[in-house]
Each structure stands twice: as structure tokens, then as C-alpha cells.
Amino acid sequence: MDLKLQNKSALISGSTTGIGFAIAQTLAQEGASVIVNGRTEQRVTQAIDKIKYNYPEAKVTGIVADLATPKGIEQVVAQVSQVDILINNLGIYEPKSFFEITDKDWLHIFEVNVLSGVRLSRQYLHKMLKQNWGRIIFISSESGFQIPVEMIHYGVTKTAQISLARGLAEMTVGTQVTVNSVLPGPTRSEGVEEFITQMAKEQGINASKVEAEFFQKVRPTSLIKRFATNEEVATLVAYLSSPLASATNGAAMRVDGGVIRSII
């Protein structure tokens, strides 16, 4: 399917690895001009080189900036004044007991997971509305619906992203701009891969056993009983980024493997 993304520009925050990288690569494969973002020159360069190796014709550049800070946002806006597609992917998580989560922890995770998207959207949404075309997508999580007790602060930020996306969508009435959120379920990211490997080593079992036990005990409602791939998440994001998804606006789209049992 041609997603008609040629001549569209896309900025993906936190896109040197994991879901963000998969989104950047998928959009580049579809013909968009992609801007990769990370905090270090090395990671950004590696991501660009990998995309170009896989897709030699890809149009991809990079910006080194910490988008969890106002200064980082200023750096990006100074280099890129306007984009057609903004993917607010930057995010962190940390398993931690509620009673051990300090005010500093709460403020930091909000700064990264929520305010980065607020600040970027504030910069680019009005320009999208002016040109009467644009896409903003927040990479939230099924944890925004089913708050994980082991990291409540993370779940709260993911709920906030869903609300933020819906609120911004209300500003697009009657235009060709859309704002949506995407809710991945358990996904085989770099961090998850390291977690599985470490657990397998500690327990003296193979990685597939660790994964099976995870879906038996931690996410028993999963219908696919496995971690989704980064590429499976990226495919949905690429579609929502395209002109073909023009009737999907203000939605929280799931790519969670059926973990969320609610039908609405």
C-alpha cells in the first residue's frame, strides 16, 4: 500500500533506538523526509547510518538535542521551523514502589514523557493548522489504561498523553490536521530485550521461558502471548501519519496484543 508520504517531513523525538527508530525507518521507507533525534551525536549518527544502509534512497537527517528540556526544544525549532508529521515518542520508565517515588522522580518523568510533547506540539501545531495539513501522534502505552502498580508514575504520564492528544485534536475541527495517540502493549524494545536476557541468566532458563512466564503472570490478558515487535508498532504509526488516515482524529489506537480487555 502506498501511504502517500512522499514530500512529507517527519520529526520523531527519541528515535535512535526501539519504537522510535522503527517509526523513523518505516516513514523513511515510505518516502518521508525523516529527522531522527537523540541526545548524543554517536547514537544519532548510528541511527542515520543504519536507515541509509537498509534503505539507500532514504531521506534522513538528525538533530542532537535533549527534548526533555526547554533548551533542547529551542535547538530543534532553530533548525527545523516546520514539519508535516510530529511523533512524540520520547519516554522513560522506571519500576519503583509508589512509596519510593520522590517528588523529583515525578517531576522528571513528567518533564520527559509529557512536557516534551507539550512543548513540541506548541511549536508545530499552529503551523500545521495554518497550512491545513499535519499529523501529531503521541506514543502512549496500554499502561495509560491499566496503570502498572510497579511504576504508577509512568502509567500516569501515559494517561496524560492520551488526554493531551485528545485535547489537541479538539483544536483541529474542520481542518486536515489530526492528533492521535498510539497505545503499544508489551514490546520487544532494547530495554525489554536486556531484561529478558538478564532474567534468563539469573534463573538459569532460556529467554523463551522467561517470555512465556511474563505473559502468564504479568500480562495474562494478552491475546498474542508474546512481545510485539517495534516494527509492528511502527506500521500503525506510519498509517496514522499518512493522508489515508484522514478520518482518524482524537483517537487512542491500540497495538497492545489484546492486553486491554475493554471494548471502548
C-alpha positions as CSV (number, residue, x, y, z in Angstrom):
1,M,0.0,0.0,0.0
2,D,1.3,3.5,-0.9
3,L,0.9,5.6,2.2
4,K,1.5,8.8,0.1
5,L,4.2,10.1,2.4
6,Q,6.5,11.4,-0.3
7,N,7.4,15.0,0.2
8,K,6.2,14.9,3.8
9,S,8.6,15.8,6.6
10,A,8.6,14.0,9.9
11,L,10.3,14.6,13.2
12,I,10.4,11.7,15.7
13,S,11.6,12.5,19.2
14,G,13.8,9.9,20.9
15,S,14.3,7.9,17.7
16,T,17.8,6.4,17.9
17,T,16.5,3.0,19.1
18,G,13.4,1.0,19.9
19,I,10.0,2.0,18.7
20,G,11.2,5.5,17.8
21,F,13.8,4.1,15.5
22,A,11.4,1.7,13.9
23,I,9.0,4.6,13.2
24,A,11.7,6.7,11.7
25,Q,12.8,3.8,9.5
26,T,9.3,2.9,8.4
27,L,8.5,6.5,7.5
28,A,11.7,6.9,5.6
29,Q,10.9,3.6,3.7
30,E,7.6,5.2,2.7
31,G,9.3,8.2,1.2
32,A,9.0,10.8,4.0
33,S,11.9,13.1,4.8
34,V,12.8,11.9,8.4
35,I,14.5,13.8,11.2
36,V,16.0,11.4,13.8
37,N,16.5,12.8,17.3
38,G,18.7,11.7,20.2
39,R,20.9,13.1,23.0
40,T,24.3,12.1,21.6
41,E,26.0,12.6,18.2
42,Q,27.1,8.9,18.2
43,R,23.6,7.5,18.7
44,V,22.0,9.8,16.1
45,T,24.8,9.1,13.5
46,Q,24.4,5.3,14.1
47,A,20.6,5.5,13.6
48,I,21.0,7.5,10.4
49,D,23.7,5.2,9.0
50,K,21.5,2.1,9.8
51,I,18.5,3.5,8.0
52,K,20.5,4.5,5.0
53,Y,22.2,1.1,4.9
54,N,18.8,-0.6,4.9
55,Y,17.2,1.9,2.5
56,P,19.9,3.7,0.4
57,E,17.4,6.1,-1.1
58,A,16.1,7.2,2.4
59,K,15.9,10.9,3.1
60,V,17.1,11.1,6.7
61,T,18.9,13.7,8.8
62,G,19.4,14.1,12.5
63,I,19.3,16.5,15.4
64,V,21.2,16.1,18.6
65,A,19.1,17.6,21.5
66,D,17.7,16.6,24.8
67,L,14.0,17.2,24.2
68,A,13.1,16.8,27.8
69,T,14.4,20.4,28.3
70,P,13.3,23.7,27.0
71,K,16.8,24.3,25.7
72,G,16.6,21.1,23.6
73,I,13.3,22.2,22.1
74,E,14.8,25.6,21.2
75,Q,17.7,23.8,19.5
76,V,15.3,21.7,17.4
77,V,13.0,24.6,16.4
78,A,16.0,26.7,15.4
79,Q,17.0,24.0,12.9
80,V,13.5,22.8,11.9
81,S,10.9,25.6,11.8
82,Q,8.1,23.4,10.4
83,V,7.2,19.7,10.0
84,D,4.3,17.9,8.5
85,I,4.4,15.0,10.9
86,L,5.4,15.1,14.6
87,I,5.8,11.9,16.5
88,N,6.1,12.5,20.3
89,N,7.9,9.2,21.1
90,L,10.4,10.3,23.7
91,G,9.8,8.5,27.0
92,I,11.3,6.8,30.0
93,Y,10.1,4.3,32.6
94,E,11.4,3.0,35.9
95,P,9.9,0.2,38.0
96,K,9.6,1.7,41.5
97,S,7.4,1.3,44.6
98,F,4.9,4.2,44.9
99,F,6.2,5.0,48.4
100,E,9.7,5.3,47.0
101,I,8.8,7.7,44.1
102,T,10.0,11.1,45.2
103,D,8.7,14.5,44.0
104,K,11.9,14.7,42.0
105,D,11.1,11.4,40.3
106,W,7.5,12.6,39.5
107,L,8.7,15.9,38.1
108,H,11.4,14.3,35.9
109,I,9.2,11.6,34.4
110,F,6.6,14.3,33.6
111,E,9.2,16.5,32.1
112,V,10.4,13.7,29.7
113,N,7.1,11.9,28.9
114,V,4.6,14.7,28.9
115,L,6.2,18.1,28.6
116,S,8.4,17.2,25.7
117,G,5.3,16.5,23.7
118,V,3.6,19.6,25.0
119,R,6.4,21.8,24.0
120,L,7.0,20.3,20.6
121,S,3.2,20.4,19.8
122,R,3.0,24.0,20.9
123,Q,5.8,24.8,18.4
124,Y,4.4,22.9,15.4
125,L,0.7,22.5,15.7
126,H,-0.2,26.1,14.8
127,K,1.9,25.9,11.7
128,M,0.1,22.7,10.7
129,L,-3.2,24.4,11.2
130,K,-2.1,27.4,9.1
131,Q,-1.1,25.1,6.2
132,N,-4.2,23.0,6.8
133,W,-2.4,19.7,6.9
134,G,-0.5,17.8,9.6
135,R,-0.2,14.8,11.9
136,I,0.7,14.7,15.5
137,I,1.0,11.3,17.2
138,F,1.8,10.6,20.9
139,I,3.3,7.2,21.6
140,S,1.5,6.4,24.9
141,S,1.0,2.8,26.2
142,E,-1.6,0.3,27.4
143,S,-0.2,1.4,30.8
144,G,-2.2,4.6,30.4
145,F,-5.4,2.5,30.7
146,Q,-4.1,-0.2,33.1
147,I,-1.8,1.6,35.5
148,P,1.1,-0.7,36.5
149,V,1.4,-0.9,40.2
150,E,5.1,-1.3,39.9
151,M,5.5,2.1,38.2
152,I,2.5,4.2,38.9
153,H,4.2,7.4,37.9
154,Y,4.9,6.0,34.4
155,G,1.3,5.0,33.9
156,V,0.0,8.4,35.0
157,T,2.2,10.1,32.3
158,K,0.8,7.7,29.7
159,T,-2.7,8.6,30.7
160,A,-1.8,12.2,30.4
161,Q,-0.5,11.7,26.9
162,I,-3.9,10.2,25.8
163,S,-5.7,13.2,27.3
164,L,-3.3,15.6,25.8
165,A,-3.7,14.1,22.3
166,R,-7.5,14.3,22.6
167,G,-7.4,17.9,23.8
168,L,-5.2,19.0,20.9
169,A,-7.4,17.1,18.4
170,E,-10.3,19.3,19.6
171,M,-8.3,22.3,18.2
172,T,-8.3,20.8,14.7
173,V,-12.0,20.9,14.0
174,G,-12.8,21.3,10.3
175,T,-9.1,21.0,9.2
176,Q,-6.9,18.4,7.6
177,V,-4.8,18.2,10.8
178,T,-5.2,15.2,13.1
179,V,-3.9,14.3,16.5
180,N,-3.9,10.8,17.9
181,S,-2.3,8.6,20.4
182,V,-1.0,5.1,19.9
183,L,-1.0,2.6,22.8
184,P,1.6,-0.2,22.4
185,G,1.4,-3.2,24.7
186,P,4.5,-5.1,25.9
187,T,7.0,-4.5,23.1
188,R,10.4,-6.1,22.5
189,S,12.4,-2.9,22.9
190,E,16.1,-2.7,23.7
191,G,15.3,-2.4,27.4
192,V,12.9,-5.4,27.3
193,E,15.5,-7.5,25.5
194,E,18.1,-6.7,28.2
195,F,15.5,-7.6,30.9
196,I,14.7,-10.9,29.3
197,T,18.3,-11.9,28.9
198,Q,19.2,-10.9,32.4
199,M,16.2,-12.8,33.9
200,A,17.0,-15.9,31.9
201,K,20.6,-15.8,33.1
202,E,19.7,-15.3,36.8
203,Q,17.1,-18.1,36.7
204,G,19.2,-20.5,34.5
205,I,16.5,-20.9,31.9
206,N,16.2,-19.8,28.3
207,A,14.7,-16.5,27.1
208,S,11.6,-18.0,25.6
209,K,10.7,-19.5,29.0
210,V,11.0,-16.0,30.6
211,E,8.8,-14.5,27.9
212,A,6.2,-17.2,28.4
213,E,6.1,-16.7,32.2
214,F,5.8,-12.9,31.7
215,F,2.6,-13.4,29.8
216,Q,1.3,-16.0,32.2
217,K,1.8,-13.9,35.3
218,V,2.4,-10.2,34.5
219,R,0.2,-9.7,31.3
220,P,-2.1,-12.7,31.4
221,T,-4.8,-10.8,29.3
222,S,-2.5,-10.7,26.2
223,L,-4.1,-12.5,23.3
224,I,-0.9,-12.9,21.3
225,K,1.1,-14.1,24.2
226,R,4.3,-12.6,23.0
227,F,6.1,-9.2,22.9
228,A,5.1,-7.1,19.8
229,T,8.0,-6.1,17.6
230,N,9.0,-2.4,17.2
231,E,8.1,-2.7,13.6
232,E,4.5,-3.8,14.3
233,V,4.0,-0.7,16.3
234,A,5.7,1.5,13.7
235,T,3.3,0.1,11.0
236,L,0.3,1.5,12.8
237,V,2.1,4.8,13.4
238,A,3.0,5.1,9.7
239,Y,-0.6,4.6,8.7
240,L,-1.8,7.3,11.1
241,S,0.8,9.6,9.8
242,S,-0.5,9.3,6.2
243,P,-3.1,11.1,4.2
244,L,-5.0,7.8,4.1
245,A,-5.8,8.2,7.8
246,S,-7.7,11.5,7.4
247,A,-10.8,10.3,9.2
248,T,-9.0,9.1,12.3
249,N,-8.7,12.0,14.8
250,G,-8.7,12.3,18.5
251,A,-8.4,8.5,18.8
252,A,-6.4,6.3,21.2
253,M,-5.3,3.5,18.9
254,R,-4.2,0.2,20.4
255,V,-1.4,-2.0,19.2
256,D,-1.3,-3.9,22.5
257,G,-1.8,-7.5,21.5
258,G,-5.2,-7.5,23.2
259,V,-3.9,-6.8,26.7
260,I,-6.6,-4.2,27.3
261,R,-9.9,-6.1,27.7
262,S,-12.2,-3.0,27.5
263,I,-14.0,-2.8,24.1
264,I,-14.1,1.1,24.2
